[in-house]
Amino acid sequence: MTESDRIAYGRAGRLRVALSTLAAEIADDARGMVPTTNDSNVYGRGDWIEAASQLAAQARELVTLAALAEHRRGVSWEAIGEVLGISKQAAQQRFAPAEKETGEALIEHWLTGGDRWDPNVPEGADRPAEAAEKLDRWSGQHGGPPARDHPVSGNLEHMTTIEHMTMVTAAASLVMDRRRAGAEAGRIRDLELGLARRKVELYERMSLEGPGHLGGTRAEEIADLLTGARARLANLEATASKDSAA
């Protein structure tokens, strides 16, 4: 994960890139069913129904990603249910488990830099800046605006300071949950290190934006928070270094 990925994109932007990534993949796969030039080679083998079934599975995954992206942007379960012709409760029951799994995976990836592959991190959400640039080119190649117009990357929601704060809060809860669940010590250490780094980034960001940007927080308070976060990070890095040398 690049510096741009980590700083620029929160969960909303990452989910939107994942949605675009899967939509492009489905479009490419569906386009492959259009030509008839190879029909004589697939007669009697069931290749068409296999390809169609795969597209249907991808479409179901796309609906789930769309629901997660919509809900992350503030669309209610009730509104999502109305579109699908189901109740608010049914929509929540259908998508909430995936939202929890994906949300936790995105937070963990954000903390650790994606040092481990996680199937709950949708393709494109792991490296959103890189994926969005590829999608810009894909759009230009398939009749959309040219890549120079940035049809995908130019319109993504960037991580706001508020989102940064909420992700830090969610990350702190995640670390506590993983610790209570008995996760391996090395994994807990990596998560704590990541959380400490993201806190430093948050307070540096708040310091650059100036006092009063968030609820009247004073410059002195931000400076104290930043000093404490840097000290915490230094202690964790020192401990991790000793553990590695042992």
HELIX and SHEET records of a PDB file:
HELIX    1   1 GLU A    3  ALA A    8  1                                   6    
HELIX    2   2 ARG A   11  ARG A   31  1                                  21    
HELIX    3   3 ASP A   39  VAL A   42  1                                   4    
HELIX    4   4 ASP A   47  ARG A   72  1                                  26    
HELIX    5   5 TRP A   77  LEU A   84  1                                   8    
HELIX    6   6 LYS A   88  THR A  112  1                                  25    
HELIX    7   7 PRO A  128  GLN A  141  1                                  14    
HELIX    8   8 ALA A  147  ASP A  149  5                                   3    
HELIX    9   9 SER A  153  ASN A  155  5                                   3    
HELIX   10  10 THR A  161  ARG A  180  1                                  20    
HELIX   11  11 ALA A  185  GLU A  209  1                                  25    
HELIX   12  12 ALA A  219  ALA A  245  1                                  27    
END                                                                             
